[in-house]
Amino acid sequence: MDHARRARWIAAAGWSIILLSAGAAVLPLVGPASGAAIIGALLGLAGTAEILAATRRQETRRLALLAGALTVVAGLLFATDPATKFLPTLTIIMGWLFLRSLVLAAASLLQHGSVRLWSAVSAATDFVLALVLGVGLSISTLVVTLFGATTPMVASFAWVLAISFIATGALLLKVASFARREDV
């Protein structure tokens, strides 16, 4: 596959993941059961797009495939999770963000130029988001125990998901710009 064609596939995956981040905006408007299904679908679609982009890469293909696979697995956990409570989903998202940050950090060590920088930024973004959720988990446990899942808490969770998707999409757009010129 020529460089321009590979770049178009990777860029399309990046843009689709960025567009999926807008889907997180509907989370505060739906109930917990529907929210889990929406999160599962968003993660599944984003992971699939990331896997498709990874198959077009030359450098760090396996790590990019692993990052996408982690996203798909997190989506499947949401889609098949019989519990409709909000807190178990926070644990899944924290684990997903933390594992993705490790994979992206490892990939950044093997990459070059600004792709390396964007991989590191994406890894740091996911790591910080995992920490934010981890710190907020103890507070949110009390809030949910006393009052149930509140709209502001769900809205802040939606932003976490959207930010991670935007960081991933931006990384893929940078990879696409390099794929036009060289093997990435």
C-alpha positions as CSV (number, residue, x, y, z in Angstrom):
1,M,0.0,0.0,0.0
2,D,1.5,3.4,-1.0
3,H,2.2,6.1,1.6
4,A,-0.7,8.4,0.6
5,R,-3.2,5.6,0.8
6,R,-2.0,4.4,4.2
7,A,-2.0,8.0,5.4
8,R,-5.7,8.4,4.4
9,W,-6.7,5.3,6.3
10,I,-4.9,6.4,9.4
11,A,-6.2,10.0,9.2
12,A,-9.8,8.6,8.7
13,A,-9.4,6.6,11.8
14,G,-8.1,9.6,13.7
15,W,-11.0,11.8,12.6
16,S,-13.5,9.1,13.4
17,I,-12.2,8.7,17.0
18,I,-12.3,12.5,17.4
19,L,-15.9,12.5,16.2
20,L,-16.8,9.7,18.6
21,S,-15.6,11.9,21.4
22,A,-18.7,14.0,20.8
23,G,-20.8,11.0,21.5
24,A,-19.7,11.2,25.1
25,A,-21.7,14.4,25.4
26,V,-25.0,12.4,25.5
27,L,-24.0,10.4,28.6
28,P,-25.4,12.9,31.1
29,L,-28.8,12.7,29.2
30,V,-29.3,8.9,29.5
31,G,-29.9,6.5,32.3
32,P,-27.1,4.3,33.8
33,A,-28.2,1.2,31.7
34,S,-28.2,3.1,28.4
35,G,-25.0,4.9,29.5
36,A,-23.1,1.7,29.8
37,A,-24.3,0.6,26.3
38,I,-23.3,3.9,24.8
39,I,-19.9,3.8,26.5
40,G,-19.4,0.3,25.3
41,A,-20.3,1.2,21.7
42,L,-18.0,4.3,21.8
43,L,-15.1,2.3,23.1
44,G,-15.7,-0.6,20.7
45,L,-15.9,1.8,17.7
46,A,-12.9,3.8,18.8
47,G,-10.8,0.6,19.4
48,T,-11.8,-0.8,16.0
49,A,-10.8,2.4,14.3
50,E,-7.5,2.3,16.2
51,I,-6.9,-1.3,15.2
52,L,-7.6,-0.5,11.5
53,A,-5.1,2.4,11.7
54,A,-2.5,0.1,13.4
55,T,-2.7,-2.4,10.6
56,R,-1.5,0.4,8.3
57,R,1.5,1.3,10.4
58,Q,5.0,0.0,9.9
59,E,6.6,1.2,13.2
60,T,5.2,0.0,16.5
61,R,2.4,-1.8,14.8
62,R,2.0,-4.4,17.6
63,L,1.8,-1.8,20.3
64,A,-0.7,0.2,18.4
65,L,-2.8,-3.0,17.9
66,L,-2.5,-3.7,21.6
67,A,-3.7,-0.2,22.5
68,G,-6.7,-0.6,20.1
69,A,-7.4,-4.1,21.5
70,L,-7.5,-2.7,25.1
71,T,-10.1,-0.2,24.0
72,V,-12.2,-2.9,22.3
73,V,-12.0,-5.1,25.4
74,A,-13.0,-2.2,27.7
75,G,-16.0,-1.6,25.3
76,L,-17.0,-5.3,25.5
77,L,-16.8,-5.2,29.3
78,F,-19.3,-2.3,29.2
79,A,-21.5,-4.0,26.6
80,T,-21.7,-7.3,28.5
81,D,-21.6,-6.0,32.0
82,P,-25.0,-6.9,33.6
83,A,-24.6,-4.4,36.4
84,T,-26.1,-1.0,35.7
85,K,-24.4,0.8,38.6
86,F,-22.0,3.5,37.6
87,L,-19.1,2.8,39.9
88,P,-17.9,-0.5,38.4
89,T,-17.7,1.3,35.1
90,L,-15.3,3.8,36.6
91,T,-13.0,1.0,37.6
92,I,-13.0,-0.4,34.1
93,I,-12.3,3.0,32.6
94,M,-9.4,3.6,35.1
95,G,-7.9,0.3,34.3
96,W,-8.3,0.9,30.5
97,L,-6.7,4.3,30.7
98,F,-3.8,3.1,32.9
99,L,-3.0,0.1,30.6
100,R,-3.3,2.2,27.5
101,S,-0.9,4.8,29.0
102,L,1.7,2.0,29.6
103,V,1.3,0.7,26.0
104,L,1.5,4.2,24.5
105,A,4.5,5.1,26.7
106,A,6.3,2.0,25.5
107,A,5.5,2.9,21.9
108,S,6.8,6.4,22.4
109,L,10.2,5.0,23.3
110,L,10.4,3.2,20.0
111,Q,9.2,6.0,17.8
112,H,10.9,9.1,16.3
113,G,10.3,12.8,15.9
114,S,7.0,14.3,16.6
115,V,5.2,11.0,16.5
116,R,7.2,10.1,19.6
117,L,6.2,13.3,21.2
118,W,2.5,12.8,20.4
119,S,2.6,9.2,21.6
120,A,4.1,10.5,24.9
121,V,1.4,13.2,25.1
122,S,-1.3,10.6,24.5
123,A,0.2,8.3,27.1
124,A,0.5,11.1,29.7
125,T,-3.1,12.2,29.0
126,D,-4.5,8.7,29.6
127,F,-2.3,8.3,32.7
128,V,-3.4,11.6,34.2
129,L,-7.0,10.8,33.5
130,A,-6.7,7.5,35.2
131,L,-5.2,9.2,38.2
132,V,-8.0,11.8,38.3
133,L,-10.6,9.0,38.2
134,G,-8.7,7.1,40.9
135,V,-8.6,10.1,43.2
136,G,-12.2,11.0,42.5
137,L,-13.3,7.4,43.0
138,S,-13.3,7.5,46.8
139,I,-15.3,10.8,46.7
140,S,-17.7,9.5,44.1
141,T,-18.3,6.3,46.1
142,L,-19.7,8.4,48.9
143,V,-21.7,10.6,46.5
144,V,-23.3,7.5,44.7
145,T,-23.9,5.7,48.0
146,L,-25.8,8.7,49.4
147,F,-27.4,10.2,46.3
148,G,-27.0,7.9,43.3
149,A,-25.2,8.8,40.2
150,T,-25.5,12.5,39.8
151,T,-25.6,14.3,36.4
152,P,-22.5,16.4,37.1
153,M,-20.5,13.3,38.0
154,V,-21.7,11.5,34.8
155,A,-20.9,14.7,32.8
156,S,-17.3,14.8,34.3
157,F,-16.9,11.2,33.4
158,A,-18.0,11.9,29.8
159,W,-15.3,14.6,29.6
160,V,-12.7,12.0,30.6
161,L,-13.7,9.7,27.8
162,A,-13.9,12.6,25.3
163,I,-10.4,13.9,26.2
164,S,-8.8,10.4,25.8
165,F,-10.5,10.0,22.4
166,I,-9.3,13.4,21.3
167,A,-5.7,12.6,22.4
168,T,-5.8,9.3,20.5
169,G,-7.3,10.9,17.4
170,A,-4.7,13.7,17.4
171,L,-2.0,11.0,17.7
172,L,-3.3,9.2,14.7
173,L,-3.5,12.4,12.7
174,K,0.2,13.0,13.4
175,V,1.0,9.4,12.4
176,A,-0.9,10.0,9.2
177,S,1.0,13.1,8.4
178,F,4.3,11.1,8.7
179,A,2.9,8.1,6.8
180,R,2.5,10.3,3.7
181,R,6.3,10.7,3.7
182,E,7.8,7.7,5.3
183,D,7.3,4.3,7.0
184,V,5.6,4.9,10.4
